Amino acid sequence: MEEFDVIVVGAGPAGAAAAFAAAKAGVGVLLLERGQKPGTKTVSGGLLYTHVMNRYFPDFGSQESPVERFIDRYVLGLLDEQRSTCVDFFDPGMSRSPYNCASVLRSKLDPWLVSKAESAGATVALGVRVDGLIRSQGKISGVLSSGDEFRSKVVIQCDGFNSLLSRDIGLHDEWQGKTVGIGIKEVIRLSEEEISRRFRLSGRSGVEYTFLGLPKGVEGGGFLYTNSDSLSLGLILNMEGAVLKGVEISEAIELFKSHPLISGLVEGGTVEEYSTCLVAEGGFESMPPLYAGGYLAAGSAAAMVLNTGFNLRGMDFAVGSGSVAGELAAEAVKAKNTSSAFMSNYLTRLKQSFVLTDLLSYKGYPKFFRNTRLYSVYPEIMNGFLHDAYFVDGRKKNHLLGLARKSIKGKVSTMRMIADVFSLIRNI
Ligand SMILES: Cc1cc2nc3c(=O)[nH]c(=O)nc-3n(C[C@H](O)[C@H](O)[C@H](O)COP(=O)(O)OP(=O)(O)OC[C@H]3O[C@@H](n4cnc5c(N)ncnc54)[C@H](O)[C@@H]3O)c2cc1C
C-alpha cells in the first residue's frame, strides 16, 4: 500500500491546478488520471478566461503555451430556422496582454498543465481509474483503484461532472435532468489562412460565436470558436428539455450545422473530433458540499459551471478552485489537521475568490434560462421584425412600432412578455 500527503483524482484543469499548487507548497502529491494521456477523456468548448491563468500560470500567454487564439470579437446570434440576428462586439485591445480569453484545445491544454504539476514535484499516474474512496475514523483517507489502495492525508476530487466518487461519498444523489446539459462538440479542421480570411482575423486574434434558438424550443445554445487551424463547434442542450421534445443530440448538431449562417462558417472543413459529455447547468444552487474531513472537491465535480447565455465558464472556475484546494490541502498536511473544521476554510477562501463570488452573483441565471421562449419565440420575433424592417416590396411600409406589433402578434401575449421582463430583472 502506497501513502501520499495528497491524492488528486482527475487530471483536468482542476486536478492539474490542485496538484501543481500542493506540490509547489512542498507536500507529496499523487495525481491520478483514467486516460492514457491527459485531455483525452474530457470535453470542453474551449474558451478559457485568462485572468486565472495570469494569476496561477503566468507563462500561459507565451509562444510555447497551449493558446490557440486570443479572442477579441464576440458574436451573439439569435437563430430561427433560416434567419439570424447577431450582435457583434469587437475590441482589438482584448487580443493584447493581459487578454480576456483564449481558445484552447484540451488535448494540448491538459498535458501542458499536468507538465507544470510534474515539474513542481507531483507524481502523475495515467491510465488509473479511481473507483472508490477509503474512509477511516470519520475521514477520507485514500482511494481505491481496481482493488489497489492508495492512502493519503487529503483527497482532492477533480474527476469532472459525471463523477463516480461523488456518488460513492454520498455527497449528492443522481443529478436532476433539469440541472444537467448534454454537450456535443466537433473539432473541424480548416487551414490557418482560411480561418484568418473567413473570420477577418490577424495574428493570434480569434472570434467567439454563441447562439440561441436552435434546435427550436430546447433550452440550450450553440457555440463556434476559432482555433489556429481548426474550429470548435458544438451545442449544449438541457437534458430534460431535449428528452421531453424528443430531440436527439446527434440530429441537433446536423440541424445546427445546416443553418445558413453556420454552414457558411464551417464550409470546406473536415470533422476531426467528435465528443459528447454531460455538463452542470444548475449553477450555485446545485453545488454539492465541497469539503469533509480529509476531502475537498473542485471544478465541475463540484458543479462549478456558469452559463450566462453569452459565455460558458467552467475551466476558469476549475483552475481557480483547484488552486485554492491544492494550497489548503498542503496547509492541512503541514498543520497535521485534516479535520472537517480545518477543511471548511476552503469554503471561506472560495467565497473570497472570484469562484464563489461569480457563481453566487449569477445564481439566478439557470432559472431564467429555463424559459423556453428564449429559444423559440424571441429569436423568431427579432428575426421577423428585422425581416419586415429591411424588406421593401413597393407596398405601403408600416412604421417600426407597427412592424414590432406584427412580429409579436400571435407569438406571445403582452402579459407573458411583461412577466419575462420581470423574471429577467429578478434573476439577472
Ligand atoms: C460541450 C461543452 C462545452 C464547454 N465549453 C466551455 C468553454 O468554452 N469554456 C469553459 O470554461 N468551460 C466550458 N465547458 C465546461 C468545462 O469543460 C468544465 O467546466 C471543465 O472541463 C471542468 O474541468 P475539471 O477539471 O473540473 O473536470 P474535467 O475537465 O471533466 O476533467 C476531469 C478529469 O478527471 C478524469 N477522471 C474522471 N473520472 C475519473 C476517475 N474515476 N479516475 C481517474 N480520473 C478520472 C477525466 O478523465 C478528466 O481528465 C464546456 C463543457 C462542455 C461539455
The ligand as an SDF file (V2000), in Angstrom:
LIG
                    3D

 53 58  0  0  0  0  0  0  0  0999 V2000
  -19.6810   20.9020  -24.7530 C   0  0  0  0  0  0  0  0  0  0  0  0
  -19.0270   21.6750  -23.6260 C   0  0  0  0  0  0  0  0  0  0  0  0
  -18.5280   22.9370  -23.8680 C   0  0  0  0  0  0  0  0  0  0  0  0
  -17.9000   23.6490  -22.8400 C   0  0  0  0  0  0  0  0  0  0  0  0
  -17.3690   24.8650  -23.1340 N   0  0  0  0  0  0  0  0  0  0  0  0
  -16.6500   25.5220  -22.1900 C   0  0  0  0  0  0  0  0  0  0  0  0
  -15.9470   26.7180  -22.5150 C   0  0  0  0  0  0  0  0  0  0  0  0
  -15.9290   27.1670  -23.6630 O   0  0  0  0  0  0  0  0  0  0  0  0
  -15.2760   27.3560  -21.5200 N   0  0  0  0  0  0  0  0  0  0  0  0
  -15.2310   26.8770  -20.2410 C   0  0  0  0  0  0  0  0  0  0  0  0
  -14.5730   27.4930  -19.3830 O   0  0  0  0  0  0  0  0  0  0  0  0
  -15.8740   25.7390  -19.9030 N   0  0  0  0  0  0  0  0  0  0  0  0
  -16.5630   25.0450  -20.8420 C   0  0  0  0  0  0  0  0  0  0  0  0
  -17.1870   23.8700  -20.5360 N   0  0  0  0  0  0  0  0  0  0  0  0
  -17.1040   23.3950  -19.1420 C   0  0  0  0  0  0  0  0  0  0  0  0
  -15.7090   22.8390  -18.8710 C   0  0  0  0  0  0  0  0  0  0  0  0
  -15.3950   21.8760  -19.8430 O   0  0  0  0  0  0  0  0  0  0  0  0
  -15.6230   22.2050  -17.4950 C   0  0  0  0  0  0  0  0  0  0  0  0
  -16.1160   23.1010  -16.5390 O   0  0  0  0  0  0  0  0  0  0  0  0
  -14.1630   21.8560  -17.1830 C   0  0  0  0  0  0  0  0  0  0  0  0
  -13.7010   20.8720  -18.0620 O   0  0  0  0  0  0  0  0  0  0  0  0
  -14.0470   21.3740  -15.7470 C   0  0  0  0  0  0  0  0  0  0  0  0
  -12.7370   20.9550  -15.5030 O   0  0  0  0  0  0  0  0  0  0  0  0
  -12.4660   19.8260  -14.4150 P   0  0  0  0  0  0  0  0  0  0  0  0
  -11.0010   19.6750  -14.3110 O   0  0  0  0  0  0  0  0  0  0  0  0
  -13.2400   20.1250  -13.1940 O   0  0  0  0  0  0  0  0  0  0  0  0
  -13.1370   18.4880  -14.9990 O   0  0  0  0  0  0  0  0  0  0  0  0
  -12.8530   17.7320  -16.3610 P   0  0  0  0  0  0  0  0  0  0  0  0
  -12.3470   18.6400  -17.3820 O   0  0  0  0  0  0  0  0  0  0  0  0
  -14.0850   16.9550  -16.6650 O   0  0  0  0  0  0  0  0  0  0  0  0
  -11.6810   16.7250  -16.0080 O   0  0  0  0  0  0  0  0  0  0  0  0
  -11.9020   15.6040  -15.1900 C   0  0  0  0  0  0  0  0  0  0  0  0
  -10.7410   14.6600  -15.3850 C   0  0  0  0  0  0  0  0  0  0  0  0
  -10.9020   13.5720  -14.4550 O   0  0  0  0  0  0  0  0  0  0  0  0
  -10.6820   12.3530  -15.1290 C   0  0  0  0  0  0  0  0  0  0  0  0
  -11.4640   11.3310  -14.4230 N   0  0  0  0  0  0  0  0  0  0  0  0
  -12.8150   11.2090  -14.3870 C   0  0  0  0  0  0  0  0  0  0  0  0
  -13.1740   10.1810  -13.6090 N   0  0  0  0  0  0  0  0  0  0  0  0
  -12.0220    9.6360  -13.1500 C   0  0  0  0  0  0  0  0  0  0  0  0
  -11.7570    8.5410  -12.2880 C   0  0  0  0  0  0  0  0  0  0  0  0
  -12.7390    7.8270  -11.7400 N   0  0  0  0  0  0  0  0  0  0  0  0
  -10.4690    8.2300  -12.0250 N   0  0  0  0  0  0  0  0  0  0  0  0
   -9.4340    8.9650  -12.5850 C   0  0  0  0  0  0  0  0  0  0  0  0
   -9.6500   10.0300  -13.3990 N   0  0  0  0  0  0  0  0  0  0  0  0
  -10.9210   10.3550  -13.6610 C   0  0  0  0  0  0  0  0  0  0  0  0
  -11.1620   12.6120  -16.5570 C   0  0  0  0  0  0  0  0  0  0  0  0
  -10.6140   11.6930  -17.4650 O   0  0  0  0  0  0  0  0  0  0  0  0
  -10.6940   14.0420  -16.7790 C   0  0  0  0  0  0  0  0  0  0  0  0
   -9.3880   14.0990  -17.2760 O   0  0  0  0  0  0  0  0  0  0  0  0
  -17.8210   23.1170  -21.5270 C   0  0  0  0  0  0  0  0  0  0  0  0
  -18.3460   21.8470  -21.2770 C   0  0  0  0  0  0  0  0  0  0  0  0
  -18.9290   21.1140  -22.3170 C   0  0  0  0  0  0  0  0  0  0  0  0
  -19.4430   19.7360  -22.0330 C   0  0  0  0  0  0  0  0  0  0  0  0
  1  2  1  0
  2  3  1  0
  2 52  2  0
  3  4  2  0
  4  5  1  0
  4 50  1  0
  5  6  2  0
  6  7  1  0
  6 13  1  0
  7  8  2  0
  7  9  1  0
  9 10  1  0
 10 11  2  0
 10 12  1  0
 12 13  2  0
 13 14  1  0
 14 15  1  0
 14 50  1  0
 15 16  1  0
 16 17  1  0
 16 18  1  0
 18 19  1  0
 18 20  1  0
 20 21  1  0
 20 22  1  0
 22 23  1  0
 23 24  1  0
 24 25  2  0
 24 26  1  0
 24 27  1  0
 27 28  1  0
 28 29  2  0
 28 30  1  0
 28 31  1  0
 31 32  1  0
 32 33  1  0
 33 34  1  0
 33 48  1  0
 34 35  1  0
 35 36  1  0
 35 46  1  0
 36 37  1  0
 36 45  1  0
 37 38  2  0
 38 39  1  0
 39 40  1  0
 39 45  2  0
 40 41  1  0
 40 42  2  0
 42 43  1  0
 43 44  2  0
 44 45  1  0
 46 47  1  0
 46 48  1  0
 48 49  1  0
 50 51  2  0
 51 52  1  0
 52 53  1  0
M  END
$$$$
